[in-house]
Amino acid sequence: MSDRLPGFSTLAVHAGAQPDPTTGARATPIYQTTSFVFNDADHAASLFGLQAFGNIYTRIGNPTNAVLEERVAALEGGTAALAVASGHAAQVVVLQQLLQPGDEFIAARKLYGGSINQFTHAFKSFGWNVVWADPDDISSFERAVTPRTKAIFIESIANPAGSITDIEAISTVARKAGVPLIVDNTLASPYLIRPIDHGADIVVHSLTKFLGGHGNSLGGIIVDAGTFDWSTGGKYPMLSEPRPEYHGIRLQETFGNFAFAIACRVLGLRDLGPALSPFNAFMILTGIETLPLRMQKHCDNAKAVAEYLAGHPAVASVSYAGLPSDKYNQLARKYAPKGAGAVFTFSLKGGFDAGVSLVSKLQLFSHLANVGDTRSLVIHPASTTHSQLDDAAKVKSGAGPDVVRLSIGIEDKEDLIADLEQALGA
């Protein structure tokens, strides 16, 4: 190609990939191998000492995974990326580079229920402490900052309600505090929102959702924006101090604007071990090729379904940022002008029992715990994904007892509306 920067759809198909040099295969092959042969002893030593790039062992890196990493980094506008086994694994690996026992990170209260559980309970055993803030009140992030704060974590489009987070405003708080902003961009995908353009330093995804898009493969990814100076103030010794396992290398000094991605690979993935299967990487790569087409269809369908539900007599309210009446509509226009996403919630006048009843009566919608599939999905969060929270916390996270969450697929919108009509009527 010429020096012209490729467009998003072109990158979704081509970024990171070349025909296989040995066979000429045009699709990226699945390198289903555990390990890779070294040229000689010096080559092996240089790879293990971080003096050369290359493949050692699939737990640390794999050529199929490398194409996926380069592609998502290109789509997000980052300097480098690391693919891991799941979105949850991505969060563990990211925070392991940033936090020491006793440290804190601030998280938006409106998050995926699994992340709330992970942050509140699982991370306690590492000595990592979460401090909650309200994404609708930016000052709550400012008030939460302490000398122990090492990061701020938000979702660009929050699960389950589909609310839009003011990334730039929270980025300003992070800059003032001297800490990185981590943005989970799973529900938006880079097709709708690129958080790095709005001040994010690290982006994470559950690849399982919209990027893979077909509900068939687990995966997660970490994207390094290359925007944060990890040497400032000695807050991040994993990156700024000499690493004894690599002969005293300082990762920030050696790798510059992709040092964080390197740290996640050689300090996190290497030792914690949540490696992504090359087969899953292949499946997710295939999904990404159609990301722009799918995401636009998802958004168009979601808006039509939300408009229908907003006028239904059994529905008390609809939380979808794409509706002009929604409180997040202005933020959606700013951050996601191509569409407000495919995941949203609505409340039923019949409360908890009506929500449980509805999901059992739907026929085209699949009742399961996932989002971002080509198929339309439904769940009652209060009895499933957010059931570990008390009632007050459920309401604060957007998963009250009367709430139903939809993930709108790419079927014909008329069929989705007809299924909802029969279920609500029943």
C-alpha positions as CSV (number, residue, x, y, z in Angstrom):
1,M,0.0,0.0,0.0
2,S,1.0,3.7,-0.3
3,D,1.9,5.8,2.7
4,R,-1.8,6.6,3.2
5,L,-3.1,5.5,6.6
6,P,-5.6,2.6,6.1
7,G,-9.2,3.1,7.2
8,F,-10.8,1.2,10.0
9,S,-12.4,-1.5,7.9
10,T,-9.2,-2.1,6.0
11,L,-7.3,-2.5,9.3
12,A,-9.9,-4.9,10.6
13,V,-9.2,-7.2,7.7
14,H,-5.4,-6.7,7.2
15,A,-3.6,-5.2,10.2
16,G,-0.8,-7.5,11.5
17,A,-1.3,-10.2,8.8
18,Q,0.7,-11.2,5.7
19,P,0.5,-14.3,3.6
20,D,2.4,-17.2,5.3
21,P,6.0,-17.1,4.0
22,T,6.3,-20.9,3.8
23,T,3.0,-22.0,2.3
24,G,1.5,-18.8,0.9
25,A,-1.6,-19.3,3.0
26,R,-3.6,-16.0,2.9
27,A,-5.5,-16.6,6.2
28,T,-3.4,-16.4,9.3
29,P,-2.4,-20.0,10.2
30,I,-3.1,-21.6,13.5
31,Y,0.4,-22.2,15.0
32,Q,-0.8,-25.0,17.2
33,T,2.6,-25.6,18.9
34,T,3.8,-25.3,22.5
35,S,7.4,-24.2,21.6
36,F,9.7,-22.9,18.9
37,V,13.2,-24.0,17.7
38,F,16.1,-21.6,18.3
39,N,18.6,-20.9,15.6
40,D,21.5,-21.5,18.0
41,A,22.6,-21.0,21.7
42,D,23.2,-17.3,21.2
43,H,19.8,-16.8,19.6
44,A,18.1,-18.6,22.6
45,A,20.1,-16.5,25.1
46,S,19.1,-13.2,23.4
47,L,15.4,-14.2,23.4
48,F,15.4,-15.1,27.1
49,G,17.3,-11.9,27.9
50,L,14.9,-9.6,26.1
51,Q,17.7,-8.6,23.7
52,A,15.7,-9.8,20.6
53,F,12.1,-10.4,19.7
54,G,10.9,-13.8,18.7
55,N,9.0,-16.9,19.8
56,I,10.0,-19.1,22.7
57,Y,7.0,-20.8,24.2
58,T,3.3,-20.3,23.4
59,R,2.5,-19.3,27.0
60,I,4.6,-16.1,26.4
61,G,3.8,-15.6,22.7
62,N,2.6,-17.2,19.5
63,P,2.6,-16.1,15.8
64,T,-1.2,-16.4,15.5
65,N,-1.7,-14.5,18.7
66,A,0.8,-11.9,17.5
67,V,-1.3,-11.1,14.5
68,L,-4.4,-10.6,16.8
69,E,-2.3,-8.3,19.1
70,E,-1.1,-6.1,16.3
71,R,-4.6,-5.9,14.7
72,V,-6.3,-4.8,17.9
73,A,-3.5,-2.3,18.7
74,A,-4.0,-0.8,15.3
75,L,-7.7,-0.6,15.7
76,E,-7.4,1.1,19.1
77,G,-4.6,3.4,18.1
78,G,-2.1,1.9,20.6
79,T,1.6,1.1,20.4
80,A,1.4,-2.6,21.3
81,A,-1.0,-5.2,22.7
82,L,-1.0,-8.5,24.6
83,A,-3.7,-11.2,24.1
84,V,-4.6,-13.4,27.1
85,A,-7.1,-16.1,28.0
86,S,-10.1,-13.9,29.0
87,G,-11.1,-10.3,29.9
88,H,-10.8,-11.2,33.6
89,A,-7.2,-12.4,33.0
90,A,-6.5,-9.1,31.2
91,Q,-7.5,-7.2,34.3
92,V,-5.4,-9.3,36.6
93,V,-2.3,-9.0,34.4
94,V,-2.7,-5.2,34.1
95,L,-3.1,-4.5,37.8
96,Q,-0.3,-6.8,38.7
97,Q,2.1,-4.4,36.9
98,L,0.7,-1.4,38.8
99,L,-0.2,-2.4,42.3
100,Q,1.8,-3.6,45.3
101,P,0.1,-5.1,48.4
102,G,-1.7,-2.3,50.2
103,D,-2.1,-0.1,47.1
104,E,-5.5,1.2,45.9
105,F,-7.2,1.7,42.6
106,I,-10.3,3.7,41.9
107,A,-13.1,2.0,39.9
108,A,-16.4,3.3,38.5
109,R,-19.3,1.8,40.3
110,K,-21.1,1.0,37.1
111,L,-19.2,-2.1,35.9
112,Y,-19.8,-5.6,34.7
113,G,-21.0,-7.7,37.7
114,G,-18.0,-10.1,37.4
115,S,-15.6,-7.2,37.6
116,I,-17.3,-5.8,40.7
117,N,-16.9,-9.3,42.2
118,Q,-13.3,-9.7,41.1
119,F,-12.3,-6.2,42.4
120,T,-14.2,-6.5,45.7
121,H,-13.3,-10.1,46.7
122,A,-10.7,-11.8,44.6
123,F,-8.2,-8.9,44.6
124,K,-8.3,-8.7,48.4
125,S,-6.1,-11.8,48.6
126,F,-3.4,-9.8,46.6
127,G,-3.7,-6.9,49.0
128,W,-5.1,-4.7,46.2
129,N,-7.9,-2.4,47.5
130,V,-10.7,-1.0,45.3
131,V,-12.2,2.4,46.0
132,W,-15.6,3.0,44.3
133,A,-16.5,6.2,42.5
134,D,-19.7,7.3,40.7
135,P,-19.1,7.9,37.0
136,D,-22.0,10.4,37.0
137,D,-20.2,12.5,39.6
138,I,-16.6,13.2,38.4
139,S,-15.8,14.8,41.7
140,S,-16.2,11.5,43.4
141,F,-13.1,10.3,41.5
142,E,-11.1,13.3,42.7
143,R,-12.2,12.7,46.3
144,A,-11.2,9.0,46.1
145,V,-7.6,9.8,45.2
146,T,-5.0,9.1,48.0
147,P,-1.2,8.6,48.1
148,R,-1.9,4.9,47.7
149,T,-3.9,5.3,44.4
150,K,-2.1,3.7,41.5
151,A,-4.8,3.6,38.7
152,I,-8.3,4.5,37.7
153,F,-10.6,1.9,36.0
154,I,-13.7,2.6,34.0
155,E,-15.8,1.1,31.2
156,S,-16.4,3.2,28.1
157,I,-20.0,1.9,27.8
158,A,-21.0,0.5,31.2
159,N,-22.4,-3.0,31.6
160,P,-25.3,-3.7,32.1
161,A,-27.2,-0.4,31.5
162,G,-25.2,0.8,28.4
163,S,-24.5,4.2,30.1
164,I,-21.7,6.3,28.5
165,T,-18.8,7.3,30.7
166,D,-17.1,10.7,30.3
167,I,-13.7,9.4,29.5
168,E,-12.0,12.8,29.0
169,A,-13.2,14.2,32.3
170,I,-12.0,11.2,34.3
171,S,-8.7,11.3,32.3
172,T,-8.2,14.8,33.6
173,V,-8.5,13.4,37.2
174,A,-6.0,10.6,36.4
175,R,-3.5,13.1,34.9
176,K,-3.8,15.3,38.0
177,A,-3.3,12.3,40.3
178,G,-0.3,11.1,38.2
179,V,-1.9,7.6,37.6
180,P,-2.9,5.8,34.4
181,L,-6.5,5.6,33.2
182,I,-7.6,2.0,32.3
183,V,-10.7,1.8,30.1
184,D,-12.6,-1.5,29.5
185,N,-13.8,-0.9,25.9
186,T,-15.6,-4.3,25.6
187,L,-19.1,-3.0,24.9
188,A,-18.1,-0.2,22.6
189,S,-15.3,-1.9,20.6
190,P,-12.9,0.5,18.8
191,Y,-15.5,0.8,16.0
192,L,-17.7,3.0,18.3
193,I,-15.2,4.5,20.7
194,R,-11.4,4.7,20.8
195,P,-10.6,5.5,24.5
196,I,-6.9,6.4,23.7
197,D,-8.2,9.3,21.6
198,H,-9.9,10.6,24.8
199,G,-7.0,10.2,27.3
200,A,-6.9,6.5,28.2
201,D,-3.4,5.0,28.9
202,I,-4.4,1.3,28.9
203,V,-7.4,-0.3,27.1
204,V,-8.7,-3.8,27.9
205,H,-11.3,-6.0,26.2
206,S,-13.0,-9.2,26.7
207,L,-12.4,-10.5,23.2
208,T,-15.1,-13.0,23.9
209,K,-17.7,-10.3,23.2
210,F,-18.0,-7.9,20.2
211,L,-14.5,-8.3,18.8
212,G,-14.8,-12.1,18.4
213,G,-18.5,-11.5,17.9
214,H,-19.8,-15.1,17.5
215,G,-20.0,-16.5,21.0
216,N,-17.5,-19.3,20.3
217,S,-14.1,-18.3,21.8
218,L,-12.9,-16.9,25.1
219,G,-10.1,-14.3,25.0
220,G,-8.9,-11.0,26.5
221,I,-6.5,-8.3,25.4
222,I,-4.5,-5.4,26.8
223,V,-3.6,-2.4,24.7
224,D,-0.8,-0.1,25.6
225,A,-1.4,3.5,24.5
226,G,2.2,4.4,25.0
227,T,1.2,7.7,26.7
228,F,2.2,7.2,30.3
229,D,5.7,7.9,31.8
230,W,6.2,5.0,34.2
231,S,9.4,6.4,35.7
232,T,7.7,9.4,37.3
233,G,7.9,9.4,41.1
234,G,8.9,5.8,41.5
235,K,5.3,4.7,41.8
236,Y,5.6,1.8,39.4
237,P,8.7,-0.2,40.2
238,M,7.8,-3.2,38.0
239,L,8.5,-0.9,35.1
240,S,11.0,1.7,36.4
241,E,13.3,-0.4,38.6
242,P,15.9,-2.9,37.4
243,R,14.4,-6.4,36.9
244,P,16.6,-9.0,38.4
245,E,15.1,-11.8,36.3
246,Y,16.3,-9.9,33.2
247,H,19.9,-8.9,34.2
248,G,18.8,-5.5,35.6
249,I,16.9,-4.2,32.6
250,R,14.6,-1.2,33.3
251,L,11.6,-1.9,31.1
252,Q,10.6,1.8,30.8
253,E,14.1,2.8,29.8
254,T,14.6,-0.1,27.3
255,F,11.2,-0.3,25.6
256,G,9.9,3.3,25.8
257,N,6.3,3.8,24.6
258,F,5.4,0.1,24.6
259,A,7.1,-0.8,27.9
260,F,3.8,-1.6,29.6
261,A,2.8,-4.1,27.0
262,I,6.2,-5.8,27.4
263,A,5.8,-5.8,31.2
264,C,2.4,-7.5,30.9
265,R,4.0,-10.2,28.7
266,V,7.3,-10.9,30.4
267,L,6.3,-10.3,34.0
268,G,2.6,-11.0,34.0
269,L,1.8,-13.6,31.3
270,R,5.1,-15.4,31.8
271,D,4.5,-16.0,35.5
272,L,0.7,-16.0,35.9
273,G,0.2,-18.1,32.8
274,P,-3.3,-17.1,31.4
275,A,-2.2,-17.8,27.8
276,L,-4.7,-17.5,24.9
277,S,-5.1,-20.6,22.7
278,P,-3.9,-20.0,19.2
279,F,-7.1,-21.6,17.9
280,N,-9.1,-19.0,19.9
281,A,-6.9,-16.3,18.5
282,F,-7.7,-17.5,15.0
283,M,-11.4,-17.6,15.6
284,I,-11.3,-14.1,17.1
285,L,-9.3,-12.8,14.2
286,T,-11.9,-14.1,11.8
287,G,-14.6,-12.3,13.8
288,I,-12.7,-9.0,13.8
289,E,-12.7,-9.0,10.0
290,T,-16.5,-8.2,10.0
291,L,-16.5,-6.0,13.1
292,P,-17.5,-2.8,11.4
293,L,-20.4,-4.5,9.6
294,R,-21.6,-6.2,12.7
295,M,-21.3,-3.3,15.0
296,Q,-23.3,-1.0,12.8
297,K,-26.1,-3.6,12.5
298,H,-26.0,-4.2,16.2
299,C,-26.4,-0.5,16.9
300,D,-29.2,0.0,14.3
301,N,-31.1,-2.9,15.7
302,A,-30.6,-1.9,19.3
303,K,-32.0,1.6,18.6
304,A,-35.1,0.2,17.0
305,V,-35.7,-2.3,19.8
306,A,-35.2,0.4,22.4
307,E,-37.6,2.7,20.7
308,Y,-40.2,-0.1,20.6
309,L,-39.8,-0.9,24.3
310,A,-39.9,2.8,25.3
311,G,-43.5,2.9,24.0
312,H,-44.7,-0.4,25.5
313,P,-47.2,-0.2,28.4
314,A,-45.6,-3.0,30.4
315,V,-42.2,-1.2,30.4
316,A,-41.5,1.3,33.1
317,S,-38.3,2.8,31.6
318,V,-35.6,2.1,29.0
319,S,-31.9,2.9,29.6
320,Y,-30.3,3.3,26.2
321,A,-28.0,6.2,25.4
322,G,-29.1,6.2,21.8
323,L,-32.6,7.5,22.7
324,P,-32.8,11.3,22.6
325,S,-34.5,11.3,26.0
326,D,-31.8,9.3,27.7
327,K,-29.6,11.1,30.3
328,Y,-26.5,9.8,28.5
329,N,-27.5,10.9,25.0
330,Q,-25.2,13.9,24.8
331,L,-22.2,11.8,25.9
332,A,-23.2,9.2,23.3
333,R,-23.3,11.9,20.6
334,K,-19.8,13.0,21.7
335,Y,-18.1,9.7,22.2
336,A,-20.1,7.2,20.0
337,P,-21.6,9.1,17.1
338,K,-21.9,5.9,15.0
339,G,-24.2,4.3,17.6
340,A,-24.6,3.8,21.3
341,G,-23.9,0.1,21.4
342,A,-26.0,-3.0,21.5
343,V,-26.3,-3.7,25.2
344,F,-28.9,-1.9,27.3
345,T,-31.5,-2.5,30.0
346,F,-35.1,-1.8,30.6
347,S,-37.3,-2.0,33.7
348,L,-40.6,-3.8,33.9
349,K,-43.6,-2.5,35.8
350,G,-44.1,-5.9,37.3
351,G,-40.7,-5.8,39.1
352,F,-38.5,-8.8,39.9
353,D,-41.1,-11.5,39.1
354,A,-41.9,-9.9,35.7
355,G,-38.3,-9.8,34.8
356,V,-37.8,-13.5,35.6
357,S,-41.0,-14.4,33.7
358,L,-40.0,-12.4,30.6
359,V,-36.7,-14.2,30.0
360,S,-38.4,-17.6,30.2
361,K,-41.0,-16.6,27.5
362,L,-38.7,-15.2,24.9
363,Q,-38.1,-17.6,22.0
364,L,-35.6,-15.9,19.6
365,F,-33.6,-14.3,22.4
366,S,-31.2,-16.7,24.1
367,H,-31.2,-16.6,27.9
368,L,-27.6,-16.8,28.8
369,A,-24.7,-14.9,30.5
370,N,-22.9,-13.3,27.6
371,V,-23.1,-10.2,25.4
372,G,-21.7,-9.3,22.0
373,D,-22.9,-12.3,20.0
374,T,-24.4,-12.3,16.5
375,R,-27.5,-13.7,18.3
376,S,-29.7,-11.6,20.5
377,L,-29.3,-12.4,24.2
378,V,-31.3,-11.7,27.4
379,I,-30.6,-12.0,31.1
380,H,-32.2,-10.8,34.4
381,P,-29.0,-9.4,36.1
382,A,-30.5,-9.2,39.6
383,S,-31.0,-13.0,39.7
384,T,-27.8,-13.9,37.8
385,T,-24.8,-11.7,36.9
386,H,-25.3,-9.3,39.8
387,S,-26.9,-11.6,42.3
388,Q,-23.9,-11.5,44.6
389,L,-24.6,-7.8,45.3
390,D,-27.1,-6.5,47.9
391,D,-30.2,-4.7,46.7
392,A,-28.7,-1.2,47.1
393,A,-25.5,-2.1,45.2
394,K,-27.6,-3.7,42.5
395,V,-29.5,-0.5,42.0
396,K,-26.3,1.6,42.0
397,S,-24.7,-0.6,39.3
398,G,-27.8,-0.4,37.1
399,A,-29.1,-3.9,37.9
400,G,-32.1,-3.4,40.1
401,P,-34.7,-6.2,40.6
402,D,-37.0,-5.0,37.8
403,V,-34.2,-4.7,35.2
404,V,-33.7,-6.9,32.2
405,R,-30.6,-6.7,30.1
406,L,-30.6,-7.2,26.3
407,S,-27.7,-7.7,24.0
408,I,-29.1,-7.1,20.5
409,G,-27.8,-9.3,17.7
410,I,-27.8,-8.9,13.9
411,E,-31.1,-10.6,13.2
412,D,-33.9,-8.8,11.4
413,K,-35.1,-6.2,13.9
414,E,-38.8,-7.0,13.0
415,D,-38.3,-10.5,14.3
416,L,-36.7,-9.3,17.5
417,I,-39.5,-6.9,18.2
418,A,-42.1,-9.6,17.4
419,D,-40.5,-11.9,20.0
420,L,-40.5,-9.2,22.7
421,E,-44.1,-8.4,21.8
422,Q,-45.3,-12.0,22.3
423,A,-43.3,-12.4,25.5
424,L,-44.5,-9.1,27.0
425,G,-48.1,-9.9,26.0
426,A,-47.9,-13.3,27.6
